[in-house]
Amino acid sequence: MKNRKLIGALLGASALALAGCAGGTPSSDDGAGADGAELRVWLVGTDTPQEARDYLVDTFEAENEGAALVIEEQQWTGLVDLLTTAMSGSESPDVVEVGNTQAAAFTSAGAFSDLSDLYETLGGDDLLPGFVEAGSYDGAFYAAPYYSGSRVVFYNTGMYAEAGVEVPKTLDEYVANATALAEATGVSGVWYPGKDWYNALPFIWENGGEVAVLDGDEWDAQLSSPESIAGLEQVATLMASSQAPKDGDETEAWVPFREEQAATLSAPSWAYWSIVADEDQAETALSESLGSFALPGADGGAAQVFAGGSNIAIPAASQNQELARSAVEIMLSEEYQSILAGAGLVPALQSLGGEVAAATPELAAVVAEAAANAKLTPASPKWADVEAAQLLQDFFVQIASGGDIPSLAAELDADIEAILNG
């Protein structure tokens, strides 16, 4: 297969880089409040609101006299490789955000410091259980939950009225609406850039397919099954109604949507604030004609959607272990997590979940309905290597470009199995 050499190189590089971190043993202990110490915190993307960033910096520096905290923003694209390289040497960041589907790769490799003794301090049983599981390995707790969220569907009520389209009750209706909306409005029925594999997962699952399942000790990739193919064909129909770039990703997809280049957008619930207000916090035209609904399932009800979110951890190679623990405690505090909830993110502390509804009452019922059926990617420590190899992104770009779905899916299955069973 064309990706075999890429996969081998990726796994080999990851193993070598993480070997320097193996064991999860702190590199040093400078002690909180060390004069002149600078703590580097890696946050990914723009999901963490500025208010939370400011609170973290101000609180940390007030509690750790003489120390400074610097936030370095990274991007989701290429994050696994970037983290693998950065955490392998003496210049490692001190606190890192990692996707919940990526956490297992690092915890199983010993790349993170053991936080088991902080578990109760950080929230204990109040922490999101699925994210605790994602951040734990071999009985130890390495990566704390940070935030969660499920995708919901936003739509332009004016465009739906113009096209004579109603909110769909089934997945088939959702797909048919996309075509009707595109024809009636001249814009994208559903904004769907080619690399967006997250939004493809519900179509696979709702048609009875899977990405990969564990069969004994081996992973069996199933994207080429008849059920998965049926879902992928629906995705191809959505892509055909979209004017989004065939090689584009889902980053900031709310921008063309709020600029009325699309009638529909499936995005994390926290995108709400970016839709109703622009970068200068000015109200957008769409704020008065914005509706939302949970993606419908194949037979009605809510579809199974991807449960996104993040964990936070302390690299074992960090030179500032105690200061890093202080920062993590702040990030899991009720005050900090309440700021995240106010921005529409589902907080790591379950007891604060009601604050999301208070912040966005328009979305409360929709978010709850979507979250009830949320699902994760295959629970393999090597899944992060699948993401890092960009296999799914390449696959969907080829579908968006008119590629043959069954043959592409069979090739992708072989490549996924080579990684998960390697």
Summary of the structure (lengths in Angstrom):
residues: 422
radius of gyration: 21.5
end to end distance: 14.7
largest distance: 65.3
contacts: 1511
relative contact order: 0.19
helix: 46%
strand: 18%
